Amino acid sequence: MVAAPSSSDVLASLRGVIDPELGSDIVDLGMVPGAEVEADGTAVVTVALTTAGCPLRAQLQRDVRARVGSLPGITGVRIEWTELDVDGKKRAMDRARFNIAQREEQTSIGPTTRVVAIASGKGGVGKSSVTVNLAAALASRGLTIGVLDADIWGFSIPRMLGVEGPLAGRLEGEHKMMVPLERRVGDGLLRVVSMGFLSGEQDALMWRGLILNRAVQHFLQDVDWGHDLDYLLIDMPPGTGDVQMGVAKLVPRTEVIVVTTPALAAQKVAARAVSMARKNFLRVAGVIENMSTFVCDHGESYALFGSGGGEALAIEAGAPLLGTVPLEPSVAAGGDAGEPAVLGAGAAADAFRAIAERIVTEAVPPVEMSGCTARIFEAARPRLETPVAFPGLS
């Protein structure tokens, strides 16, 4: 039986819950006056809202339940709601403004952007293929999707998405920001950043871990991703090294989707990616089994790489199996041509679209800001230095 986590573990996991209006985590803002774990494994979390009628209460509730509920040993989550007093509200706003001013410690990712790392324990499982197809599937729904190619050594995103050209820059005050390259997908938009835009496709980058991590840090801090970004998908390098730890530190709200193949060996290695996420208090949002079966022209199905790895990993991780993607030549062909398979027809395309549907409806739903109070949100946007008042809005 897994031992229940401590109150400190619960608080650490809650640092991944961001108040979309104030742009900081709810622990740092002083919105979690209490967190404890009862003997039966139930986590009791007290959340103090800035106002009792906060329209983002449902969003915070989903995030708190998802984050805390994913901790091993937690059997349930009970949230007790309260409201910050006048001094508490002032401290929260002061803290939010302070965080905005400390730009070097912040990323350029807007508070309403959902950050999803696509991870794997080893190479060769099709993690990049999954990333580009999910990005295209989400963009085809009319969303604005960022794709960060964090696999600095083995970048492949530019070719697979059919995006090329050098990254442009622009000055913001005295700070130079990189501007992602863009591609339209239906009514949606892809914004892409990769080392492939700064280096030749066949050039070998012989960098040590700390330099790799610094490159990813630049992509998170010095790229103008835009505050209209719905999702940022990070194509992680395989394994559990410097880059993974750096992303967890810089963006603690990151959700992790782990990719594996059906083979038992791949599933056991992928379990390390789950362990890495948990040790860094990142939520494992789900598992995807890639290259599940091959269906020939006669309709016969062949499990070329074994079977059951995705389901076994999902059970072990306590996370949902978001879907299985069949082994289909169109996926590789689409990656080579820069036209993701999900934009066409076929079993793999259907599988990617179904997984994208589960992401937006269940696993990592987008932040809904339509009911929030513009006064607080505008005051806390990281791009603004001073609050903006909107008379007449409550």
N, C-alpha and C positions, 0 to 999 in steps of 0.2 A: 504494500500500500504506500502511495506517495505521501510524504509528509506535507502538511499544509504550509504554505508560505507565511512569512512573518508580516507584521504590519508595515515594516520598512520595504519589503518586497512589493506589497500592494501599492504603496506610495510611489515607488520607483516606476511601476508599470503605468501609473496615472500621469506620469510626466509625458507620456505619449498622447494624452488627451488635450487638444488645443481648443481654447475658446476662440471660435472664428471671428468674433467681434473684436476681441482685444489682442489676438495674435500671439498669445503666450500660453504655456501649459497651465492647467488649473491648480497644480500644486504650487508653482512659482507665484501665482496670483493670490494665493492664500484662500482659495475657494474650497479647499478640502480640510476642514477643521478636525476631521477624525476618520480613521480607517483601522479596522481590526478584523481579525479572523476568529470566528467562533469554533468551538470544539468539533462541530460536525463539518467544518470546512466551508461554512458560509461566510463570505466576506461582507462586512457591513461598512459601507462608505457614506460618509456625510458630505454632501455637496451644498455649498452656500452660493446661491445665485446672486447676480448683481441686482436683480429685481424679481419678485415672486412670479410675475407674468412673463418671464423671459421666453421669447418665441423660439429660442434655440435649445430649450430644455430637452426636447425629444432627441435632438442631435447629440447633446452631451450624455443623455441617458444611454443611447446606443453605444457610444464610444466607451463609456465607463464599463458597461456590461461586457462589451467585447474584449477590452483590454484585461480587466481583472478576471473575467471568466476564463480566459485562455491560460491563466497560470496553473501549472500542475498542482493538484491537491485542492483546488477550489471546487466546491460542489454546487455553489450558488452565489448569487450577488444580490444584496439588498441595498437599495439606495435610500437614504433619508435626506429629504430636501429641507433646506432652510434658506434664509436670506441674509446677505451681508448687512451689517449695520452701517451707519454713515461713515464711521472711521474705516471700516473694512472696504467699503467702496472706494474711498479716497486712496487707500493703500494699493488697491488693485489697479486703479487708473495710473497712479504714480509709478507703479512697477511696470505697467505696460509701456508707458512713455519712456522710462529708463531703458527698457529692453530695445525699444526702437532706436534710441540714441546710441546704444552700444552696437553699432552696425557690424563691427568686425566679428562679433559673436553670433551674428544672425546669418541666415541664408536669404537668398533673394526669392524664395518660394512663398507665395501668398498664403495666408492662414486658412483660406478655404480650399486649397489644393490638396487632394488626396494623394499621398506618396506611397507607391507600391514598388517594392523591390522584387524583381524576378530572380530567384536564386537557385543554385543547385550545389550539390556536394562535389560533383566532378564535371569535367567537360564532356562533350559529345552526346548530351541528352537532348539537344535541340532547344536550349534555353533562349538563345537569341531569336530563333524562329518563332517561339512562343511569344516573346516580347513584341516583335514587329507585327505579328498577326493580331494580337490583342489590342495593340495601339491602333491599328487600322480599323479593327472592328468597333472599338469605342469611338473613334473619330467619325465613323460612318453613321453613328447615332446622333451626330450634330454636336459632339463635345469637342473641346479644345484639349489636346493631349500632348504633353511633353514626353520626349524620349531621351533619356540621358544614358549614353553608352559608357558605363563605368568599367567595362572590360578594356582597360587602357592598352594592355599588350595585344589582346586578340580582338580588336574592334572589327565589327562586321556590319553594324547598323546602317551606315551610309549606303552601301551597296544593296542591302536587303530592302531598304525603303525607297531606293531610287532617288536619293537626295545627295547632291554633290556641290562642291564650291567652298571657298574659304569662309570662315566665320568673320563677319563684320563686327565693328565695334563702334561705340558712341560714348561721348562724355556725359556724365551725370554729375554736375558740379566739377569736382576735381578727380572723380573716380571714373575709370573707364570700364564700361560694361560690354560684354560680348552679347551679340544678338543671334539667337538660334536661326538656323535655316528652316524654312517652312514648306509644307506640302499640303495642298487641299485634298481632302478625302470626302466626297459627297458634300454635305453641309457642314462638315467638321474640319478641323485643322490640326495638323501635326507640327510640333516645334521640336527640332532635333539638334542635339549637340553631341559631338563625338571627337575623339582624338584623330579620327580619320579625316576631319576637315582641316587639321593642322599638320598632318604628316602624310607622306605618300602611302598608298595602299600596301606596297610591298616593303616599306621601310621597317626594319626591326627596331623596336624601342627597348633598349637595354637599361631599364630603370630599376632601382631598388624600391622596396616596399614603401618607404617614407615619401619618395618622390611620386609614386603612383597615388598615394593617398592625398598628396598635395594637389595633384592634378584634378582629382575628383572634387576636392574642396573648392577649387577655383570654379568648377562647373556648377557647384551648388551656391556659391556666394557671388560670383562675378558674371553671371549670365542673367540677362533680363528675361525671365520666363513669363512675366506678365501676371497681373492679378486676376485675369479671366481664365487662368489655367484650371481645368477641372481635375485632371489627373496628371501626375508625373510618374511615368514608368521608368525604373532604373534597371538596366540590363547589367546585372552584377557579374563580376568574374567568378569562375567556379572556386569553390573552397571556402575557407573561413579565416582569411588573413587580414592584412592591414586595411584594405579598402572596405571590407565588411564592417570592421570595428569603427572606421572613420565615419561611415555613413550613419551607423547607429548613434554615434556621439553627436554628429551635426544635426541629424533629423530624427529625434527620438520618436516622432509620431509615425515613422515608417511602418507600413504593413508589409508582411513578407508572404509571397507565394512561392512555394518550392516545386521545382520541376524534377521529375524522375522518369525513368523508363520502367517497363514492367519487370525487368530483371531483378532478382533478389539482391545481387551485388550492388546494383545502382541504388536500390531502395535503402540499403544499409548505409551507403555513403551519403545519400541525401539526408538521412537522419541527422547527420552532423550539422547540416545547414539549419535544421530545426533547432538543434541544441544551441547553435550560435545565436539564433534569434532570441531564444528564451533567456540565455545568459545576459543578453543586452536589453532585456525587457521589451523586446519588439513582439508584436502580435503576429502569429502565424495565421494568415487569413484563409489559407487553403492550400491544396495540393493539386497539381495537374500531372496526369500520366501521359507522356508523349510517346509516339511510336508504338501504340498499344497493339494493333493488329494490322496485317496487310490483307486487303481483299482483292483477289485477282479478277480478271474480266469475266470469269465464269461464276462469280459470286461466292467462291470458297474463301473462307477466312483463315488466315494463318498467324499464329502467335509467334513471330520470328524471334522475339526477344523475351519470351516467357510470358507469364501472366500474373496479375495480382499485386505487382509492386506498388502501384499507386494507392490502391485501397489499403494495403498493409501499412504504408507510410502514414496515410491519413488517420488510421485508427491509432497508430503509435503516437502521432502528434496531437491527437485530440482535435483535429481540424477537419473541415469538410473536404471531400474529394470533389473539386469543382468541375471536373470532366476528364474524359479520355480522348486523345487525339489519335486517329489512325495513322499508320505509316502510308503516306501517299506521295507519289512522285511530284505532284503539283506544288507541294510545300517547298521542296528543294528548288524546283524550277522557278517558282515565284521569287524566292530569295535571290537567285542568280540574276533574274531579270529586273529586280526592283519593284515587282508587283506582288504584294503579299497574297497568298492563296485565298485568304478570307474574302478578298474582293471579287472572287470568282465563285464557281459552283463546285460541289463535290462534298464528300463525307467530312474531310478535314475542315473545309470552310464552314460547314454546318456546325461542327464541334467547336470551333473557335468562336463563332457567333453565340452559341449557347453558353459558353464559359463567360463571355463578355456580359451577357444578360445576367448571369448569376452574380458577377462582380458588382454591377450597378444596383441590383435589387436586393442582394443578400450579404455578400462577403464584405465589400467596401463601397457602400452607397455614397454618392456625391453629397457634398454639403449643401443643404437647402437654405439659402439666405433670403428668400423672398419676404419672409415675415419679420426679419430682424429690424432693430431700430437703427436707422441710418446715422443718427447722431453719434452713437457709441462706435459703430463700425468705422465711420469716416475718421473719427478721432484716433483710431488705433491702427489704421492702415500703415504698414511699415514704410511706405514711400512718403508719408507725410510727417512733418516735424511737429506740427501744432494741431490741436483739435479744431474741427470745423463744426460750427453750430448751424443747425437747420431749424429755424423758428417754426413752431407749430407742430413739430414731431415729438411724440412722447417716447 
